[in-house]
Amino acid sequence: MHSARRGGRWPAVSALLALILLGLAALLMGTAGPAYRLEWLGLSGAFGMLRYGAYAAFAAVGLGLITLVMAALCRRLRPAMAGGLALVGAVALLIVPLMHLQQARAVPPIHDITTDTEDPPAFTALVEAREAAPNAVEYPGESFARQQREAYPDIEPLELPISLDDAFEAAVAEVHASGWELVGVSDDVIEAVAVTTWFGFRDDVAIRLRESESGTRVDMRSASRIGRSDVGANAARIRAYLAALEARVQP
């Protein structure tokens, strides 16, 4: 009879609870970013959803493991499979935020990166947008520069063996190819906005081009509007853009 099955109903109940926790974790963690991006929640509310989603995922991991062991000992295949599914699914949900946390601990808490820390490209067209945001318009100064040099020694100007006009044309084309919003173009600076995929954070980019002995020197600045740390995103953006620009102009 069903009531005589090993372990009674508890393996099945435990498996169901583990799956419910997994679903709750997926819902909270999956909708936090879109909810902020669509302005349904403020940043603190969205981060709160992420936090509670992580709590639910950790609970699903624990309960899924208990269910798996309990059901296996009772030789209950379906609860064991459900417990295993909850365990694996919750671990998968936690991988990205845990990697993000590890990355945050590995980089300095700075949010404004540039290839020229002594004379960073200045924002002009984006001044109003940045003044309305928490982070400053002006480059934060030597404290950021020192931390950047220690953490990202490879962030340097790019020298292109082509004329300024050709480099400017290629730089604008690469901004479009990167999917950024082109905001302003002056005599020597291109300004754009890069929007992150999940939360929709808006990071500002300034690309300055000047004639040099070898052709054209390209300096770049990428700065987040909010947040003390960018978790390495701005340095990664500069690396990717300059590498793509260099590849674009190669014969």
N, C-alpha and C positions, 0 to 999 in steps of 0.2 A: 504493500500500500504506500501511497505518497507520503503519509506521515511517518512511515517506518524507514524512510530513506536516511542514509547516514547524515548526521549533522542536522536533521530536521530542516526547517525552512531558513535557518540563519545564513547559510552560504548564498542562497538566492537573494535574501534581503540585503545582505552586505554587498553583493554584486550590483544590485539595483541602486543602492545609495552611492556606490563608487561611480557608476555611470552618470547619475544625476550630478554629482560633484564635477565630473569631467565636463558635462554639458554646460554647467554654470560657469566654470572657469573659461571655457571656450567663448561663451557669450560675452562675459565681462572683458576679457582680454582682446577679443576680436573687434568689439565695437567701441573701445575706448578712443582709439585714434579717429575713426570717422565721426564719432560724436563731438569731439573737439573741433575737427575740421569743418563740420557743418554748423558749428556754433551752438550746438545743443547743450554743451557743458563747457565750463571754464577749464583752464589747465589743471587746477588743483582737483576738480571733480573727475577729470579724465584720468589723472594719475591715481586717484583713489580707486577708480574702477580697475585699473591695472593691478594695484596692490591687492585688492580683495580677490581679483581673479587668480593672482598668484597663490594667495592663501588657499583658495578652493582647489587649485591644481596640486598643491602640496598635500592637502587632505586626501585628494583622489589617489595620489601616489601611495600614501600610507594605507588607505583602506583597500585599494586595489591589490597591494602586496599581501595584506592580511587575508583578503578573500581568496587570492590565488593559492596561498599556502593551505588555508583551511579547506577549500574545496578539493584541492589535490589530495589532502589527507583523507577526506571523506569520499574520494573517488567520484566527485560530482563534476562532470565534464563541462556542462554549460556555465555554471557559476565560475568555474576556473577560467574558462575562456573570457567571460565578461570581466572578471577581475584583472586578467592579463591585458585586455583591451584598455581598461581604465588606466592601468599602470603605464602602459606604453604611450597612450594618448596624452596623459598628463605630463609625462617626461618630455614628449615632443613639444608641448605648449611652453614648457619652462626653458627649453634650450635657448631660444632667442633672447628673452630677457636676462637670463643668466650670463650669456655671452656679452650682452650689452653692458651688464654690470661689471663684468671682468674688464671689458675695454675701458669703461669709465675710470676704473681704478688704475689702469695702466698708463693713462695719459694725464697731462696737467689740466687743472680746472680753468681753462681759458676758452674763449669763444671767438677770437678775432685773430686771424692768421694772415700773414703777408710775406711776400718774397723780399720785401724791402722794409725792414723794421725801423730804419733810420728816417726814411721818407716814404711812408706808405701811400699808395694811391688813395686819393681823397674821394669821398662821396659828395656829389653835387645834386644830381637829379633825385637822389634817394634821401636827402637830408630830412625832408618833412616826414617821410615814413619812419625813419629811424628816430627822430625826435619824439614821435608818438609811441615808441617802443621802449621797453625797460633798458636795453643796452645802449651805450653812448654812440654818438655819431663819430666822434674823434677816436683815433687809435688809442688804446689804454696806456701805452707807454712802455718804459723799460722793464717793468715787472713782467709784462706779457712777453716782451721780446726775449728776455732771458729764459723764461720757461719754454718758449718756442724753440730757441736754439738748442736747448738740451733735449727736447723731445722729438723735434722734427728737423734735424740738421740738413736734410735733403731738400727742404723748401727753399729754393733759390730762383733768381731770375732766369728767364729763358732767352738765349741769344739765337736769333734767326738770321740766316745768311741771305736775306731778301730785303727789298726796299720797304720803307715805312708804309707806303700806300698798299703794297701787296700784302704786307703783314696785317694791316688794319682790315683789309677785306677778308682775309682768312680768319682773323680773330672774331669778326662779327658772324661769319658763317658758322664757326664752331660754337658760338653762343646759341645760335638757332639749333644746331645739331644736338646740343646738350639738353634741349628742351626748356631752356630758361626763358624768362620773360624779359625782353630787351626794353630797358626803361629810358636810357639816355645815351647819346653819342656826342662827344665833344671833339675838340681838335686832337686830343691824345688819350682820352679815357672813354672806355665803354662801360656802362653800368647795367646790371641785370639782376633779376631776382630768381633764385632757385628755390623751388617748393618741394619739401620732402614728401615722400609718397604716402606714408601712413597718417601721420599727425597733421601734415600740411604746414609745417613750420616754414616760415619765409626767411631765407638767408640771403644777404645782399652781397653782390660781387662787383668789384671794380677792377678793370683790366687796363693798364696803362702801357702805351707803346711809345718808345722814343728812339730816335736814330742813334746808332752806336758805330764804333769802328768796324765791326764785323757785319753790320747791316741794321738790325732792329733789336732792341732790348725790350722784352715783355715782362712787366711786373704785374702781380695780381694780389688782390686782397679779397678774402671771403670771411664774412662776419655774420654771426647769428644775431637776430633781433632780441631773442629772449633766452634766458638760461645762463648760468654761470659757466658751465662746461658744455662743449659741443660734442664730447665723446670722440674726438678725432675727425668729425665729419668735414670740417672746413679744410683741414690739411689734405684729406683724401680727395676733396673736390678740386683743389688746386693741382695736385699731382695728376689727376685724371685729365683735367682740361689742358694743361700744358703739354702732356704727352700726346694727346689727340691733336693739338694744334701743331706740334712739331711734325707729327706724321702727315698731317694735311699738306704742309708746304714742301715736303720732301719730293724731289723729282721722281 
